[in-house]
Amino acid sequence: MQTEKITVRQPESGKTLEVVVLSKRADHIEVVIGEGVHSVKCDLSPSRNGLLYVGKVMGREIIYERSREQVQADIDRLNPLLRESKRR
């Protein structure tokens, strides 16, 4: 099984981090920041306008700069069988 990674940004410092995706849906993305015993889970939720995903980890905000439509397109592209099962 391939581990999916995405790049998130810290708006305060402008730094980018590569994080591991645990679960990915259009309305919620769960990621892990760090490795081993120092890893921290974070939930990313879409912003009000749906243009990006926002979450907080250890008091700091992180942003995933993709819209809900782009994330749903990624999900559909990676697993077309899942999309077919929804249409029933």
N, C-alpha and C positions, 0 to 999 in steps of 0.2 A: 504494500500500500504506500502510495506517495504522500508525503507530508506537504500540505499546502502552506505557503508562507505569503504574507502580505506586508507591505511597507506602510507604516503609520508615521505621523509627524507630531512633534510636540510644538504647539504654537508659541509658547513662551520663549523657547530657546531656538526653534527652527530646526532642531536635530531630527533625523529620521531613524526609525528603528525597524528592523525586520522581525516580525512576530509570527508565531505558529498559530494556525487556525484550528480550533477544536470543532466548532460547528458553524455553519454558514447558511443563513436564510435571509430573505430580502428584508425581514423585519427585525433581525437580530444577528449579530456576529459575536461569537465567543472566541477570544484569543488568549494565548499564554505568552507572557513577557518574561524573558530570562530563561535560564536552564537549571535543572537539578533542584536542590533544596531552596534556591533563591528565586524560583519561578513564581509568578503571580498571575492569576486569572483576571481577565477584564471583559466586561460586556460592552459592546459597541451598539448603539442604537441610532437610527436615522435622525437627522436634525428635522426641525419642523418643515422646512422646505424640501427635504428629501434629497439634497444635493451632496451630502456627506454624512459620515457616521462619526459619532462622538462618544467618548467614554472617559472615565477617570480611573487612574490606578495610583495608589499611594498619594492621593491629593493632587496629582498632576493630570492635566487634560491631554488626551491623545486624539488625533483626528485621522480617519481613513477617508481620503479624498476621492470617493466614487459615489455615484448616485444610486438610488434604489434600483432603477432600471438597469444600470450597468452591472450591479451585483446579481440581479435576477438573470440577466443575459449570461453572465459567467456560470451561474449554477446550471442553467439550461444547456450550455455548451459542454460543460464537464460531465453531465449525467443526463443524456437525452431520454433514457428510460424513465427517469423520475418525472419528467415533464409529460410523457405519454400517460402515466398512471393518473395524473391529476385531471385529465380531460374526460374521464368516464362519468 
